[in-house]
Amino acid sequence: MTSLQAARAATHKSQNKTSLNGQAQTTGPKYALGNSVDIDDQSREESDFEEERQDVVDGVDDSVKEDMKKLEDSFRGISDRFRLVDRIGEGTFSTVYKAEDLLYDHYQNDWDMFQNDDSNSWVDPPAKRRRVEDRRGRSMPTKRSRPRYVALKKIYVTSSPVRIQNELELLHDLRGCRSVCPLITAFRHQDQVVAVLPFFPHTDFRIQYRTFMVADMRHYFRSLFTALHSVHKHDIIHRDIKPTNFLYNPDIREGVLVDFGLAEREGSEYTGTCLCVHPPHVRRSRILSSHYSSHSPASLSSGYPKNDSRPSKRANRAGTRGFRAPEVLLKCTSQTTKIDMWSAGVILLTLLGRRFPFFNSADDVDAMIEMSSIFGTRRMKIAAAMHGQIFETTIPTIGEKGYSWERLVKWASCVEELTESEKQATRLLAGLMELDPYKRLSAKEALQHEFFTDPIDHDVEWGGHPEDSAGSAEEDGGEEDNGDVDEVTMV
């Protein structure tokens, strides 16, 4: 049985020294108490805090209380440092709890950019707190502070040690990046690992997506793309971009990117070079020399082999269904940070179309069918050929050309016409949800899009009718063919 081993971040390690009698001595300047604290005011404030704590506890479900009690009983020493308040998230590989940091005032909390009530922006951290002492070095009574909350992420023992180590290392490397949730510390007891992260107050996306105006979307995605730009500069792929992993606070118009459990460094899982990294003339020669191209479609039997003896193509498919990029579904072995940009595009499509989830496929085959319903079979064949794959479907309702993004958004949101600001957002959407990852916008390019640099202020509440604007919308129709005619013709 090992005792709790906890360590704050590297910047915190040198703050406290232990004397021979075991008492903690704080290094650095000491502060004398200037003015006496009003006892009655302090008592009333402490009483208010206790009532606040009790109200939170009373609102927690009994099953959640039992779950938190199990964690406290099985993880020795955790209750000395944190008071579990509620369970705020549960996933495949971890559970997240809201907890009060009982030792908050014992450390310099330069990570605490999230609970500063006096600031309208979380960019500048609040002043660092130090223990108040008299001239003899004795601790002086201080006014009790408001409860400070953190998020405790309990990583399941089913996760491999390599995966856990990878997540903690990536979070440590991203420390200081704007709009990315920092790692405060992490500790282990036997086979249980808990990561301590800041608690960020946010609004449930299921409420936001119904009320968001285009101006709100602009603030949302500026913060998200800022986070992705920081992550991608470190050559890190998040792999699981979705609304629940970007905690957005509409009051301060900022959000933080969380959950790096599936994240990886670009190129870390090399399983061979995909055809997509080769020049177009190399891809054309490969396609022409394939068995599929050398036989006419009529001579090939429909369906697929029941017992396929060919070696399967292996590639990383990690992610959440409905948010996976086409190259992930097509088992590309040279995936890049652009898969995160596709997922961000799905979030934008969800907000513009007022439908959540927008894609609701049960497996990868259904996901490909959903994409082909939008893009059409012609563009899907081009995308598949780019990765050395063949796309075929006999579903009669799937057309060859697909639909424009404006038409799709109008259909999804049940409006007759889009506002000029919504049309501008659909132009950004087209750059994010591009089937070719090499033509898809990067996070830096997205931040330089006209949607952010030259915004159109022509917004109405959902369900309203936009004002008449100069010029009529172009007739909706199939998307124009691109310059990849040669590849799709051969396929």
Secondary structure, DSSP 8 states (H G I E B T S, - for coil): ----EEEE-GGGTTSEEE-TTS-EEE-S------S---HHHHHHHHHHHHHHHHHHHHTS-HHHHHHHHHHHHHSTTHHHHEEEEEEEEE-SSEEEEEEEETTGGGS--TT--SS-TT-S-SSS--------B-TTS-B---------EEEEEEE-TTS-HHHHHHHHHHHHHTTT-TTB----EEEEETTEEEEEEE------HHHHHHH--HHHHHHHHHHHHHHHHHHHHTTEE----SGGGEEEETTTTEEEE---TT-EETTSS-----GGGS-HHHHHHHHHTSHHHHS-GGGS-SS--SS--S--------S-TTS--HHHHTT-SS--THHHHHHHHHHHHHHHHT-SSS---SSHHHHHHHHHHHH-HHHHHHHHHHTT-------TTS-SS---HHHHHHHHHT-SS--HHHHHHHHHHHHHS-SSTTTS--HHHHHTSHHHHS-------TTS-----SS-----------S-HHHHHH-
